[in-house]
Amino acid sequence: MHPIKHEIQKAERAGYAIGAFNSINLEWMQAILRAGEATGQPVILQTSVPPVAYMGGLGLVKSLYDHLLEALEISVPVALHLDHGDAETVRQAIAVGYDSVMFDGSHLPMAENLRLSAELIELAQAHDVLIECEVGSIGGSEDNIYGKGEIASLADAKAMADLGPDYLAVGIGNIHGRYPEDWPGLDFDQLKILKQGLGDLPLVLHGASGIPDDQIKQAIKQGISKVNVNTECHLAFSTAMIDYVHEFESHKEDYLNKKYYEGRHFLSAGYQAVEDKVKERIELFSRI
């Protein structure tokens, strides 16, 4: 059993959640791993399909991850997870040695989602890789997969759970990206129905960025064991970078003399903002 599966199961039993954070480059990978180590909490480092292509492919991401674990002397339980993969990308991630994968068939007819999920669950289990599947759909868009935010039905969730995934993403009104002002909130009544019907299967909340903290806490109390964060890190990174540029312009001559124009100085501001945001979210999820 991979250590992160044990941690997810422990979180499900104890009523807290493991934070899962998307990365887009080397700096973000370091920030996420350092945040887990600093807080002493397990953490899942996620990569979705477009950033994987941007970073140079699944094999390169896996190699960077392995080297960072050693270089940063990471001692807390961690995992490298493919987020929102199509069937072929899931197969490739399993082949290169990802610890965990998500097959997102939520945009497909349910019968096709179940068929492909069954095939990929069998493949993942044969390679000792954890697998997450999804029912309902998460509102908004991510990785060219679009969802209107359909609520997961108990019947569909049970049909998927019977196939044996390690965790299950459920649509309960959550969306990817920024939440609109008229967003009605999470459907806690449906979450209660799903948790009661699915027992100890760990459930995953996607699109946590922008959900009020009290709703995240309530979702975790009602059975969410893995919480995904992406947009909040992007906003923290972008804001810090913009602030750095303004500061650079305000002290341009001094910054030029100190070589603060070098890319690592620009990136370090955003890197630190991501690390701080990840620490903040880990602490929220683990102190329910």
N, C-alpha and C positions, 0 to 999 in steps of 0.2 A: 504493500500500500504506500503510495506517495505521501510524504509528510503533510502536504497541504490538504489531502483528503481527510486525514485524521483531524486536522485543525478545523476544517469546514464542519465535520460531524460534531466535533466538540463545541463549536460555536452554535450549531443547531440545538444541541441539548441544553446549553447554558444560557441561550437567549441573547447572544451578541452576534456580530457579523464580521467577516473578513473583508477588508477593503481591496478592491481590484481597480488598478489605475492604468490607463492607456498611455503608451509611450510613442513618440514620433522620431526620436533620435537618440544618440549616445548620451547626451546630457540628461535627457528625461529619464533614461534607464538608470543612470547613476542617482538621480534625485529620488526616484521611487525606492530603489534598494536602500539608499542611505536613510530615508525616512523610516522604513521598516526597522532597520537596525537601531536607529536612534530611539524609537518608541518601544523597542523590544517586542513588537507584535508581528505576527505573520502578515505577509503581503503578497498579492498576486500582481505580476507585471504583465500587462496585456498589450498585444499588438494587433491591430486590425489590418485589413487587406491593403488599402492605399498607402498607409505609412510603411508597411512592409516593403512594398515596391519602391518607395522613396528611399528607404534605408539600404536597399541592395538585395533584398530577397530573404526568404525564411532561413536559409542556411547561414547567412551572414548575421542575422539577428540572433540566432541560437548561439553562434560562436561568440559574439559580443557579450551575450548574457553569461555564458559559461566563464569567460575570462573575467568579467566584472565580479562575479561571485567570489572568485579567488583573490582578485586584486583588492577588493573592498573588504575582504574578510567577513563576509556576511554569515552570521551565525543563526539568525532567526529562520523559521520555515518560510520558503518562498517558492513560487512557481512561475514558469513562463507559459502564458495562455494565449491562444489564438481567439480573438474576439470577432464574432459575426462572420464566420467563414462560410463560403459555399462548399459544396461537397468535395470538389477537386482540391481546393486549398486546404481543407481539413485533412485530406489524404496526404498531401504534401507535408503539412506540419507534423503529422504523425511520423512520417518517414524520416524527417530531419531531427526528430527527438524532442519536440515540444512536450512539456509536462502535461498540458491540458489543452483541450480544443473546444470551441463552440461551433456547432452546426446550426446555422440560422435558416430554417426552412419555413419560417412563419409566413412568408409571402406566397408560399405554394399552397395548392389544395391540401387539405388535411391528410388525405390518403397518401399523397406523394411525400409530404413531410414525414409521415410515419414510416413509409417504405425506406426512404433514404436514411432517416435517423436510425432505424434498425440495422441497416448495413454498416453505418459508420460507428455505431455503438459496439458492434461485434469486432470491427477492425481496431478500434481504440483499446478495447479490453484485451485483445490479443497482444497488444504492444505495451500493456500496463500504462496507458495514457488515460487521464480523466476526460470525460466528455460532458458538455453542457448542451442541452437542446432547448427549444423554445416553443411555447404555444401561446395563442393570442398573438398580438403584435405590439411592438413598442411604437408609439407615435413619433412623427417626424421622420428624419432620414439619417441613415448612417451607412457608409460604404456602398452607396447606390442601391440600398434596400430601403423601400419606403413603406411606412405603416401608418394607418389612420388611428392607431391606438386601441385596437379591438381588445375587449376584456377576455381573458382566457376562461373558457368554460371548464367546469369540473370534469365533464365527460372527456374532452380532448386532453386535459391534463392527466387524467388517469390512463388513457390510452397510451400516452407518451411515457408516463412513469412505468408502466408495465414492461416497457422495452429495456429498462435498466440503466438510464443515464445516471451519472454521479450527482448532477444537480440540474435544476430546471428553471429556466427563465420564464416568467409569467407576465403577461400584460395586465396591469391593474390600473390603467389610466396614466402611466408614466410615459414620458416622451424623450427622444434624443434632442439635444440642443437646448436653446433657451425656452423657458416656459412662458406662454402668453399670459397677460394680466387676467384674462377671464378663465384660466385653467381651473377646473372644478376640484382638483385634488385627487389623491389616491382613493381607490375604491376599497376601503377596509372591510366592508361586508363581504365582498367577493374574496378578498385575501383570507378571511376567516374560513370561508367555505372551502377554499382550495387547501389550506393547511390541514383542516380537519379531515378532508378526504384523502390527502396524500401522506399523512403520517409523518415519518421522520425524514422524508426526502428533502434535502436542502433546497431552498428556493432562492432565486436570484432577482435582485432589483436592478434593472438597467435604467439609464437616464437619471441618475440620482442628482446630477448637477442642477441646482435651482429648486429642488424640492425643499421646503422649509424643514429645519432640523427636527421640529417636533413631529412632523409626519414621517421622517426617516426613522426616528426612534420608535414611533408606533409600529411602523412596518416591521422593524427588527423584532419588537416584542411579540408580534403576531406571526413570526416564523421566517422572515427573510434572513438568510445566513451569509449571503455574498452581495456586496453593494458595489456597483460599477460607477466610476467617476471618470469623465473625460473633459467635458466642456469647461468645468471649473478650472482645471489645470491650464487649458488654453487661454482662458481669460486672465488668469493670474500671470502667465508667461507674457502675454501681449501687453498687459498693463505695465508690468515691470520694464519691458523693453522700451515702451514708449516713454516712460519716465526717465529711463537712462538717456535716451536720445535728447530729451528736453534738457537734462542736466548737462549733457555733452555740449549742446549748443550754447548754454548759458556760461560755460567755462571753457570755451573751445580752445583757446590758446594754451591754457594750463593742461588740458586733457591731451592735446597734441604733443606737448613737450614730454608728458609722462607716457606716451604711446598707448593711451586709453582708447585709441581708435582700433586697436587690434581686436579681432573677432571674439577672442576668448573673454575679453572684458565685457563686450556687449552680451554675449550668451550667459555669462555668469550671473548677471542680474535676473534674467528669466529663469535660469536653472535654480537659483535660490528661492525664487517665488514658488516654483513648482514643488520643491522639497517642503517648504513651509506649508503649502496647501495640503499636500499629502499627509504630513504629520497631523495637521488639524483634523482632517477627515478620519484618519485611523483612530485618533483618540475619541472622536464622536461615536464611531461605530462600535468601539470596544468597551465603552463605559456606560452602556445602557443599563 
